[in-house]
Amino acid sequence: MERLFQEMADAVIAGLPEKASELAREALGVGMDPLAAIEQGFKPGMDVVGEGFAKGELFIPDLVMSAEAMKAAIAVLEPEMLRRKQQRQVLGRVVIGTVQGDIHEIGKTLVATMLAANGFEVRDLGVDVSPQRFVDAVRETNADVVGLSALLTTTLLNQETVILTLQEAGLRDQVKVIIGGVPASPEWAEEIGADGYAENATEAVEVVKRLVQAET
């Protein structure tokens, strides 16, 4: 089993979705617990990639491919987990989207994938998301955290609009807000009353973990 776990991690580190799927099927074929395959095989690989990215040794394309490999493995393992009525430990629930008027997707999708890989339940609302859709999703999911992405300076103000809309809906006290995107900054987060800021996907995972832990 140790050999298989190492090969799983290596497939994620190398960013090989087809290899990750193949290893996931092999794991099921030898009777491995699908949850163990994720937690002891594929996720440690994602952790290595996240650390490499944080140190500047790996770059966005590496992170994207590794995230794709992780998703491919989970897609194979999830049906068996459902059949066994297994669930990964959910660290928290996150609603994420690119704010209204902005259609940039790559950064936001990467954050969503990394959060899911690290044990969060994620509702990705996509791009050009209205403040009311964020509010509705928070109600539907009972989210712990809302992630707001904006890549355009002209749409940055809409991050503040979402926070104000959450306040008007009476939800602001029960949900943390993290912002990101090229024009965003820690100073902007403080100015609009957000709870956190992240410059990249790896940092976003750490900030969301910290925000959720602060609530427990």
C-alpha positions in Angstrom: 0.0 0.0 0.0 2.9 2.4 0.8 4.1 2.1 -2.8 0.6 3.0 -4.1 0.3 5.9 -1.7 3.7 7.3 -3.0 2.7 6.8 -6.6 -0.6 8.7 -5.9 1.3 11.6 -4.4 3.8 11.6 -7.3 1.0 11.7 -9.8 -0.4 14.8 -8.2 3.0 16.5 -7.8 3.7 15.8 -11.5 0.2 17.0 -12.5 -0.9 13.8 -14.3 -4.7 13.5 -14.3 -4.8 10.3 -16.3 -2.2 8.7 -14.1 -4.1 9.8 -11.0 -7.3 8.3 -12.3 -5.5 5.1 -13.2 -4.0 4.8 -9.7 -7.4 5.6 -8.1 -9.0 2.7 -10.1 -6.1 0.5 -9.1 -6.6 1.4 -5.4 -10.3 0.4 -5.6 -9.3 -2.8 -7.4 -7.1 -3.9 -4.6 -9.7 -3.0 -2.0 -8.2 0.1 -0.6 -10.4 2.4 1.4 -11.2 5.3 -1.0 -10.9 7.8 1.9 -7.5 6.5 2.7 -6.5 6.9 -0.9 -7.4 10.6 -0.8 -6.0 11.4 2.7 -2.8 9.3 2.6 -2.1 9.2 -1.1 -3.3 12.1 -3.2 -3.7 14.9 -0.7 0.0 14.7 0.6 1.0 15.3 -3.0 -1.2 18.4 -3.1 0.4 19.6 0.1 3.9 19.3 -1.5 2.8 21.3 -4.5 1.2 24.0 -2.2 4.4 24.3 -0.3 6.5 24.5 -3.5 4.2 27.2 -4.8 4.4 29.2 -1.5 8.3 29.0 -1.7 8.3 30.2 -5.3 9.7 26.9 -6.5 6.5 26.0 -8.5 4.2 28.3 -10.5 0.5 28.7 -11.4 0.6 26.2 -14.3 2.1 23.6 -11.9 -0.6 24.3 -9.4 -3.4 24.0 -12.1 -2.2 20.7 -13.4 -1.8 19.2 -9.9 -5.3 20.4 -9.0 -6.6 18.7 -12.1 -4.9 15.5 -11.1 -6.4 15.7 -7.6 -9.9 16.3 -9.1 -9.5 13.4 -11.5 -8.6 11.0 -8.6 -11.5 12.2 -6.5 -13.9 11.8 -9.4 -13.0 8.1 -9.5 -13.1 7.6 -5.8 -16.2 9.6 -4.9 -18.8 7.1 -6.2 -17.3 4.3 -4.0 -17.2 6.7 -1.0 -20.9 7.4 -1.6 -21.7 3.7 -1.9 -20.0 3.1 1.4 -21.7 6.2 2.9 -18.3 7.7 3.6 -17.6 11.3 3.9 -14.3 13.2 4.1 -14.0 15.4 7.2 -15.4 18.8 6.2 -13.3 21.6 7.6 -15.9 24.2 6.7 -18.2 25.4 4.0 -17.1 28.0 1.5 -19.1 30.0 -1.1 -16.8 31.5 -3.8 -17.2 33.5 -7.0 -16.0 36.3 -9.1 -17.9 39.5 -8.4 -20.5 41.1 -10.7 -19.1 42.6 -13.9 -15.9 40.5 -13.9 -15.6 37.3 -15.9 -12.1 36.2 -14.9 -12.1 32.6 -13.8 -8.7 31.0 -13.5 -7.6 32.4 -10.1 -11.0 31.8 -8.5 -11.3 28.3 -9.8 -7.8 27.4 -8.6 -8.7 28.6 -5.1 -11.9 26.6 -5.2 -10.1 23.5 -6.3 -7.4 23.9 -3.6 -10.0 24.4 -0.9 -11.8 21.3 -2.0 -8.6 19.3 -2.0 -7.9 20.5 1.5 -11.2 19.3 2.9 -13.6 22.2 2.5 -17.1 21.9 1.0 -17.1 24.5 -1.8 -19.9 26.1 -3.7 -18.4 27.8 -6.8 -20.8 30.3 -8.2 -18.7 31.0 -11.2 -18.1 34.5 -12.6 -20.1 37.8 -12.9 -22.0 36.9 -9.6 -24.5 39.4 -8.2 -24.4 40.3 -4.5 -27.9 38.7 -4.1 -26.6 35.4 -5.5 -23.8 35.4 -2.9 -26.4 36.0 -0.2 -28.7 33.3 -1.5 -25.8 30.8 -1.6 -24.8 31.6 2.0 -28.3 30.9 3.2 -28.6 27.7 1.2 -25.2 26.3 2.3 -24.9 27.8 5.8 -21.5 28.9 4.6 -18.7 29.7 7.0 -16.7 31.7 4.5 -17.4 33.7 1.4 -14.6 34.2 -1.1 -14.8 37.2 -3.4 -12.5 37.5 -6.5 -12.0 40.5 -8.7 -9.3 41.0 -11.4 -10.5 44.4 -12.7 -10.0 47.6 -10.8 -13.4 48.7 -12.1 -15.1 45.7 -10.4 -13.2 45.9 -7.1 -15.9 48.0 -5.5 -18.3 45.1 -6.0 -16.4 43.2 -3.3 -17.6 45.9 -0.9 -21.1 45.8 -2.3 -21.3 42.0 -1.5 -20.2 42.7 2.1 -22.8 45.5 2.4 -25.5 43.2 1.0 -24.6 40.5 3.5 -25.0 43.1 6.2 -28.4 44.2 5.0 -29.5 40.5 4.8 -28.4 40.0 8.5 -25.8 37.4 7.5 -22.6 39.3 8.0 -22.1 38.2 11.6 -22.3 34.5 10.7 -19.9 34.4 7.8 -16.3 35.4 7.2 -15.3 37.2 4.0 -12.0 36.7 2.2 -11.1 38.7 -0.9 -8.5 38.3 -3.6 -7.5 39.4 -7.1 -4.8 41.5 -8.7 -6.1 44.9 -7.6 -7.0 43.8 -4.1 -4.7 44.2 -1.1 -4.7 43.8 2.7 -5.4 47.5 3.0 -8.4 47.2 0.7 -9.7 44.3 2.7 -9.4 46.3 5.9 -11.1 49.3 4.3 -14.2 47.4 3.2 -14.5 45.3 6.3 -13.4 41.9 4.9 -11.9 39.4 7.3 -9.0 38.3 5.2 -7.0 38.7 2.0 -5.0 36.2 0.0 -2.5 36.8 -2.8 -2.7 33.3 -4.2 -4.5 29.9 -3.9 -2.1 28.4 -1.3 -2.3 31.5 0.9 -6.1 31.4 0.5 -6.3 27.9 1.9 -4.3 29.0 5.0 -6.4 32.1 5.5 -9.7 30.2 5.2 -8.4 27.6 7.6 -7.5 30.3 10.1 -10.8 32.1 9.8 -12.8 28.8 10.3 -10.7 27.8 13.2 -11.2 31.2 14.9 -14.9 30.5 14.8 -14.6 27.1 16.6 
